[in-house]
């Protein structure tokens, strides 16, 4: 870490130099519901929209739910707090910072899309309902398949991934397999008929795939919780988020410039080290493979302050509670320790990569540390001296 000398004080103009001609720029954070990260991401977004022609925002939130946000940004009815609550998953739209970002975006010609699977990774139903609406007009045969998929998946459909894994595990194997089969048959039909579908067919197929990805995700969670994980694990959520970005390129054209907002672990260019013996394929690893240097991964981290934790709570709307906790001092060998004592800083990691410099160490992940080679994982990194929990966080 001590070799990372490609660092300057943070400035938007310097960041734009590093981004260059990249058309897909992902802005990270080491945890959700953090005031400084939300404010900085909003600042960078405005700069990229106003000065550099970015016109699409993709967010780590449900694709199915995101239509409400996009409709609102284009003049639809509703209050920003309601849109933030209902149009985002994992309670990520409920902070003051997100409300300010949405309010500004409503005055600009920027399209929005959620990237993620529906219902905070707890249920295929929002996606299946969208598929049924399309099928009623464009593919009546598929309506019965959608209804079968809804009936088969309702037993495990929960408010979020804090609830659904337990419901899924409580089903017998035959019921689990029947749900997977129903979703697979639906996706198979819709993918094969995609060329014959009218406008909106690509989005409908993507909804169907999202429903199946929730089902697969629950199988992945069950395997890891029961010790059947491996050194490198698949992540249906991350693959789906990457495929959403590819869909956005198809919809808006290859020249469209897209901002993504994801957790550092999702956007990094290499698999995310969830545990010392287990890595998970990341959204960014898919995007880096597809788009190369047209994809720019910007990580955000900070030194001291407070962060959020999650705990199950059935009394909460999404089945979990978000709480505040203090951060300790940066640990030895961490990115944060390397930058300790500096003001807001920007590290050019692409330059370090071309020099063959290693950035092995760790980076904050919520209140923990994740092992990572930051030079391989990110194209640039922003360090802030402090981070604090947003005034309003979902689930609290």
C-alpha positions in Angstrom: 0.0 0.0 0.0 2.9 2.4 0.7 3.7 2.4 -3.0 0.4 4.0 -3.9 1.8 7.4 -4.7 -0.5 8.3 -7.6 -2.7 10.4 -5.2 -3.8 14.0 -5.4 -6.3 16.1 -3.5 -9.8 15.3 -4.7 -11.3 17.5 -7.4 -14.0 16.9 -10.0 -11.9 18.1 -12.8 -9.1 15.7 -11.9 -11.6 12.9 -11.7 -12.9 13.8 -15.2 -9.4 13.5 -16.5 -9.1 10.0 -15.0 -12.5 8.9 -16.4 -11.5 10.2 -19.9 -13.8 8.7 -22.6 -15.2 5.9 -20.5 -19.0 5.7 -21.1 -19.9 3.6 -18.0 -18.8 5.1 -14.7 -19.6 3.3 -11.5 -19.4 5.2 -8.2 -19.1 3.1 -5.1 -19.3 3.3 -1.3 -18.0 1.0 1.4 -21.5 0.9 3.0 -25.0 2.1 2.4 -26.8 5.0 4.2 -23.7 7.1 4.6 -24.2 10.9 4.4 -20.8 11.8 3.0 -20.9 9.1 0.3 -24.4 10.1 -0.7 -23.5 13.7 -1.0 -20.3 13.0 -3.0 -22.0 10.7 -5.4 -24.7 13.3 -6.0 -22.0 15.9 -6.6 -20.2 13.7 -9.1 -23.4 12.8 -10.8 -24.4 16.4 -11.3 -20.9 17.2 -12.7 -21.0 14.3 -15.1 -24.5 15.2 -16.3 -23.9 18.9 -16.7 -20.4 18.9 -18.0 -19.8 15.5 -19.7 -23.1 14.4 -21.2 -24.1 11.5 -19.0 -27.8 10.9 -19.4 -28.6 7.6 -17.6 -28.4 6.6 -14.0 -28.4 2.9 -12.9 -28.7 2.2 -9.2 -28.2 -0.8 -6.9 -31.9 -1.3 -6.5 -34.7 -3.3 -8.0 -35.2 -3.1 -11.8 -38.9 -3.8 -11.4 -39.4 -1.1 -8.8 -37.3 1.4 -10.8 -40.0 2.2 -13.3 -41.8 4.2 -10.6 -38.6 6.3 -10.2 -38.1 6.8 -13.9 -41.8 7.8 -14.4 -41.5 10.3 -11.6 -38.4 11.9 -12.9 -40.2 12.4 -16.2 -43.0 14.3 -14.4 -45.1 11.6 -12.8 -47.1 12.2 -9.7 -46.0 11.7 -6.1 -43.8 13.1 -3.3 -40.1 12.4 -3.4 -40.2 10.6 0.0 -42.8 8.2 -1.3 -40.9 7.6 -4.5 -37.7 6.9 -2.5 -39.5 4.4 -0.3 -41.5 2.5 -3.0 -39.2 2.9 -6.0 -36.0 1.7 -4.3 -35.2 -1.7 -2.7 -33.2 -2.4 0.5 -34.4 1.0 1.8 -31.7 2.8 -0.3 -34.0 5.6 -1.4 -35.0 6.8 2.1 -32.0 9.1 3.0 -32.0 12.9 2.7 -29.1 12.6 0.2 -31.1 10.4 -2.2 -34.1 12.7 -1.9 -31.9 15.7 -2.9 -30.4 13.7 -5.8 -33.9 12.7 -7.1 -35.3 16.2 -6.7 -32.4 17.6 -8.8 -32.7 14.8 -11.4 -36.4 15.6 -11.9 -35.3 18.9 -13.4 -32.9 17.2 -15.9 -33.3 14.9 -18.9 -31.8 11.9 -17.2 -33.3 8.4 -17.4 -33.2 6.1 -14.3 -33.1 2.3 -14.0 -32.8 0.0 -11.0 -30.2 -2.6 -11.7 -31.0 -5.3 -9.2 -33.4 -8.2 -8.7 -36.8 -7.3 -7.3 -38.2 -7.0 -3.8 -34.8 -6.5 -2.0 -33.8 -10.0 -3.3 -36.8 -11.4 -1.4 -39.5 -12.2 -4.0 -39.9 -12.6 -7.8 -43.4 -11.3 -7.7 -42.8 -7.6 -8.7 -41.0 -8.8 -11.8 -43.6 -11.5 -12.6 -46.4 -9.0 -12.3 -44.6 -6.8 -14.9 -44.2 -9.9 -17.1 -47.9 -10.7 -16.8 -48.9 -7.2 -17.9 -46.8 -7.5 -21.0 -47.9 -11.0 -21.8 -51.6 -10.1 -21.6 -51.1 -8.0 -24.7 -48.2 -9.6 -26.5 -48.1 -13.3 -25.5 -51.3 -14.7 -24.1 -49.9 -18.3 -23.9 -47.3 -17.0 -21.4 -50.0 -15.7 -19.1 -50.7 -19.2 -17.8 -46.9 -19.7 -17.4 -46.6 -16.5 -15.3 -49.6 -17.6 -13.1 -47.9 -21.0 -12.5 -44.7 -19.2 -11.6 -46.5 -16.9 -9.2 -48.3 -19.7 -7.5 -45.1 -21.7 -7.2 -43.0 -18.9 -5.7 -45.5 -17.3 -3.4 -44.6 -19.6 -0.5 -41.1 -18.2 -0.3 -41.8 -14.6 -1.4 -40.8 -12.2 1.4 -40.2 -8.6 1.9 -36.4 -8.9 1.5 -33.5 -11.3 1.6 -33.7 -11.0 5.4 -36.9 -13.0 5.2 -37.0 -15.1 2.0 -34.1 -17.5 2.7 -35.9 -18.9 5.7 -39.2 -19.3 3.9 -37.4 -21.0 1.0 -35.5 -23.4 3.3 -38.8 -24.3 5.0 -40.2 -25.6 1.7 -39.7 -29.3 0.7 -37.4 -30.1 -2.1 -40.2 -30.9 -4.5 -41.8 -27.5 -4.0 -38.4 -25.7 -4.3 -37.8 -27.5 -7.6 -41.3 -26.8 -8.9 -40.7 -23.1 -8.4 -37.4 -23.2 -10.2 -38.9 -25.2 -13.0 -41.9 -22.9 -13.5 -39.6 -19.8 -13.7 -37.2 -21.6 -16.1 -40.0 -22.7 -18.5 -41.3 -19.1 -18.5 -37.9 -17.6 -19.2 -37.2 -20.2 -21.9 -40.4 -19.4 -23.8 -39.9 -15.6 -23.6 -36.2 -15.7 -24.6 -37.0 -17.9 -27.6 -39.8 -15.5 -28.7 -37.9 -12.3 -28.0 -37.3 -11.5 -31.8 -41.1 -11.7 -32.4 -42.1 -9.5 -29.5 -43.3 -5.9 -30.0 -41.6 -2.9 -28.3 -41.1 -3.6 -24.6 -40.2 -7.2 -25.2 -36.6 -6.9 -24.1 -37.7 -5.3 -20.8 -40.3 -8.0 -20.2 -37.7 -10.8 -20.9 -35.4 -9.0 -18.4 -38.1 -9.0 -15.8 -38.6 -12.7 -16.3 -34.9 -13.4 -16.0 -34.9 -11.2 -12.8 -37.6 -13.4 -11.3 -35.5 -16.5 -12.0 -32.4 -14.9 -10.6 -34.1 -14.3 -7.3 -34.8 -18.1 -7.1 -31.2 -18.9 -8.0 -30.0 -16.4 -5.5 -31.9 -18.2 -2.7 -30.3 -21.4 -3.7 -26.9 -19.8 -3.6 -27.6 -18.3 -0.1 -28.7 -21.7 1.1 -25.6 -23.4 -0.2 -23.3 -20.9 1.5 -25.2 -21.0 4.8 -24.9 -24.8 4.8 -21.2 -25.0 4.0 -21.6 -25.9 0.3 -19.8 -22.8 -0.9 -16.5 -22.9 -2.8 -13.5 -20.7 -3.2 -15.2 -18.8 -6.0 -19.0 -18.5 -5.9 -21.6 -17.3 -8.4 -23.8 -14.3 -7.6 -27.1 -14.2 -9.5 -27.7 -10.7 -8.2 -24.4 -9.4 -9.6 -24.8 -11.2 -13.0 -28.3 -9.7 -13.2 -27.1 -6.2 -12.4 -24.4 -6.5 -15.1 -27.0 -7.7 -17.6 -29.2 -4.7 -16.8 -26.3 -2.4 -17.7 -26.0 -4.3 -21.0 -29.7 -3.8 -21.6 -29.4 -0.1 -20.9 -26.7 0.1 -23.6 -29.1 -1.6 -26.0 -32.0 0.7 -25.1 -30.1 4.0 -25.0 -27.5 3.2 -27.7 -23.8 2.5 -27.6 -22.9 6.2 -27.2 -25.1 6.8 -24.1 -23.0 7.7 -21.1 -24.2 5.9 -18.0 -23.5 6.5 -14.3 -23.9 3.5 -11.9 -24.2 3.7 -8.1 -23.2 0.4 -6.4 -21.5 -0.8 -3.3 -17.7 -1.1 -3.7 -18.0 -4.9 -3.5 -20.4 -5.0 -6.4 -18.6 -2.6 -8.8 -15.0 -3.7 -8.4 -13.3 -5.2 -11.4 -12.4 -8.5 -9.7 -14.4 -11.0 -7.6 -15.3 -9.7 -4.2 -13.6 -11.4 -1.3 -16.6 -12.0 1.0 -14.6 -14.2 3.4 -10.9 -15.2 3.5 -11.7 -18.5 1.8 -14.6 -17.4 -0.4 -14.9 -14.9 -3.3 -18.1 -13.9 -5.2 -18.3 -12.9 -8.8 -19.0 -9.1 -8.9 -21.0 -7.0 -11.2 -17.8 -5.1 -12.1 -16.0 -8.2 -13.0 -18.7 -8.9 -15.6 -18.7 -5.3 -16.9 -14.9 -5.2 -17.1 -14.9 -8.3 -19.2 -17.6 -6.9 -21.5 -16.6 -3.3 -21.8 -12.9 -3.2 -20.9 -11.6 0.4 -20.4 -15.0 1.7 -21.4 -16.0 0.8 -17.8 -14.6 2.9 -15.0 -14.8 1.7 -11.4 -14.5 4.4 -8.7 -14.3 3.2 -5.1 -15.2 5.3 -2.1 -14.0 4.8 1.4 -13.3 6.8 4.6 -11.2 6.9 7.7 -13.3 7.3 10.9 -16.8 8.0 12.1 -19.9 5.9 12.1 -21.4 3.3 9.8 -24.6 1.2 9.6 -25.3 -2.4 10.5 -28.3 -4.6 9.8 -30.2 -7.1 12.0 -33.3 -9.1 11.4 -36.5 -7.5 12.8 -39.8 -8.9 11.7 -41.6 -5.7 12.9 -39.9 -3.6 10.3 -41.3 -3.1 6.8 -38.4 -5.0 5.1 -37.8 -7.5 7.8 -34.6 -5.9 9.0 -33.5 -2.9 11.1 -30.7 -0.5 10.2 -28.7 0.7 13.1 -25.7 3.0 13.7 -22.3 1.9 15.0 -19.0 3.5 15.7 -16.0 2.8 13.5 -12.6 2.0 15.0 -9.3 3.5 13.8 -8.1 2.2 10.4 -6.3 -1.1 10.7 -2.7 -1.8 9.7 -2.4 -2.7 6.0 -5.7 -1.1 5.1 -6.4 1.5 2.4 -7.7 3.8 5.1 -4.5 3.5 7.1 -2.5 4.4 4.0 -4.5 7.7 3.6 -4.9 8.5 7.3 -4.2 12.1 8.1 -4.9 13.3 4.6 -7.9 15.4 3.4 -10.2 14.2 0.6 -8.0 12.4 -1.8 -8.1 10.8 -5.2 -5.9 7.9 -6.2 -5.2 7.0 -9.8 -5.1 3.3 -9.7 -5.0 2.7 -13.4 -1.7 4.5 -13.4 -0.5 2.3 -10.6 -1.7 -0.8 -12.5 0.3 0.2 -15.6 3.4 0.4 -13.3 2.8 -3.1 -12.0 2.3 -1.8 -8.5 0.5 -4.1 -6.0 -2.3 -2.7 -3.8 -2.8 -5.8 -1.7 -4.3 -5.2 1.7 -7.9 -4.5 2.9 -10.6 -1.9 2.5 -13.6 -1.1 4.8 -16.7 -3.1 4.2 -19.3 -1.8 6.6 -17.7 -2.2 10.0 -15.4 -5.0 8.8 -12.4 -5.2 6.4 -12.4 -7.0 3.1 -9.2 -8.3 1.6 -8.6 -6.8 -1.8 -5.9 -5.6 -4.2 -7.3 -2.1 -4.7 -5.1 -1.6 -7.8 -6.7 -4.5 -9.6 -10.2 -3.9 -8.2 -10.7 -0.2 -8.9 -9.6 2.4 -11.5 -9.6 5.2 -9.0 -10.3 5.5 -5.3 -11.7 8.5 -3.3 -10.7 8.7 0.4 -12.7 10.9 2.8 -11.4 11.6 6.3 -14.8 10.9 7.9 -18.1 9.1 7.3 -21.4 9.3 9.2 -24.8 7.6 9.0 -27.4 9.6 7.1 -30.0 11.4 9.2 -32.8 9.2 7.9 -32.1 5.5 7.1 -34.6 2.9 6.0 -35.8 0.4 8.6 -35.2 2.7 11.5 
